[in-house]
């Protein structure tokens, strides 16, 4: 089938979409929102619109009208459902015809009455009632209501029960009282205080504190099963599973929040600063924009936040009232209330905003790598040059690690990175020749001496710009000593990385350097160290395995490697060879060698 042809700009945006849950927005050529959709996987869902011709004419018309797109990433698919709902209500896109009935997701409400009622509603009324949800899967909400009704007899009537109503004795006991579904609230047969004790337990369940509910379901399920009432037990099992998977609160929607603005910042050393703006209305994100700032001087995060707030105010005509931030802006704004949340719904919204700022940086890096990979590498190399105090970009880096587990088969590994990526064909193993015992310092000196003596003789133009040794001051001193003896001390820079706190040691410095944990420089060095460790451990394990085989078979006079390999392929282990009859061994290698094997293993 034919694919829909789109502009290069739109193709690029689709190509770098993340594989995460989120909401995408399509715009026509005038910039008007024409469609809002949710996705469990943004990249897969959005790509599906453009890689084929659809059976539905309306979908083809939608795709033909798309001129641009944007998206918001969220933690979960349920958050995407909530956000899609709020954005459709805000923009009323032309192609979202199935949602034009403007139905919202249902909530469970605990009313603000003398005897509160608990029921499901799609309307939110500010009368002091408490709302829980929303429930994007209404079945879960109904299940909770049924279970709450089973646990705590609550009134279901709509009577306006007040102290005056009770004093005049206007109530009449209904069927629910007689079947023990109600305690007779309309006649005052349960006090408001006793009733509210049950309501408080209901609130705990609705807040997600479901331990009591889960224990109840389990006990009832076991009781039914013991009575051989398996169908009823299975029904409770289904309810138990649904409640176990239920998430009581959403990071996107909360009725505790009416309207506010959120600014999240993603700031890495040496990189552009990304500031995400989200506008929240009626507890839902309805607008999101990410700005990117490049530091010209040493502007603080507070300065950049002030610039971003002014940019959003002027371009989007925003009037700030309450603003959620991670830190206070540099410019005072007397009419604006700033909140720096530590927990709760506002903290979750700030986390979502920061996640979107971080995703914008990832998208830009993907774009740069696709269109100008050399510029991407240059940027990384400049960062490493600055972090590691080098005079040139470290295009060629080598990392060394020693392995001598249990004091046997001492070996070392050398891994090579070029332009920040592994060059696996250049990896090398070393068997330690001159060092006796577990001496990491002497081993490091031997390996570097052997490695760079050979490189000086065979390929002096391919020397690395940076050497990383896995270890602290001792290993680093041994590496420096080896380079000094080879006359390479001023040619190649060398650092050590300690495992405990990821400290970076420089020759001659008594105190280590602590690179920012989110820095790409540290990630490259950690990758180097982990690769060297993995490569060395694999080699060490292979040598130990070979030694175990040699000690049993290769030490037998008259039995060569080919014969040993034949026996191991058939019997899988020396233990099985030892217990096998000589006739079975003779079938594989002949009677004479079979006798030698049995004698060598001490069986005859």
Buried (B, 14 or more C-beta within 10 A) or exposed (E): EEEBEBEEEBEBBBEBBBEBBBBBBBBBEEEEBBBBBBBEBBBEBBEEBBEEEBEEEEBBEBBEBBBBBBBBBBBBBBBBBBBBBBBBBBBEBBBBEEBEEEEBBBBBBBBEBBBBBBBBBEEBEEEEBBBBBBBBBBEBBBBBBEBBBBBBBBBBBEBEBEEEBBEEEBBEEBEBBEEEBBBBBBBBEBEBEEBBEBBEBBBBBBEEEBEEBEEBBEEBBEEBBEEEEEEBBEEBBEBBEBBEEBEBBBBBBBBEBEEBBBBBBBBBBBBBBBBBBBBBBBBBBBBBBBBBBEBEEEBEBBBBBBBBBEBBBEEEEBEBEBBBBBEBBBEEBEEBEBEEBEEEBBBBBBBBBBBBBBBBBBBBBBBBBEEEEEEBBBBBBEBBBEBBEBEEBBBBBBBBBBBBBEEEBBBBBBBBBBBBEBBEEBBBBBEBEEBEEBBBBBBBBBBBBBBBBEBEEEEEEEBBBBBBBBBBBBBBBBBBBBBEBBEBBEEBBBBBBBEEEBBBBBBEEEEBEEBEEEBBBBBBBBBBBBBBBEBBBEBBEEBEEEEEBEEBBBEBEEBEEEBBEBBBEBBEEBEEBBEBEBEEBBEBBEEEBBBBBBEBBEEE
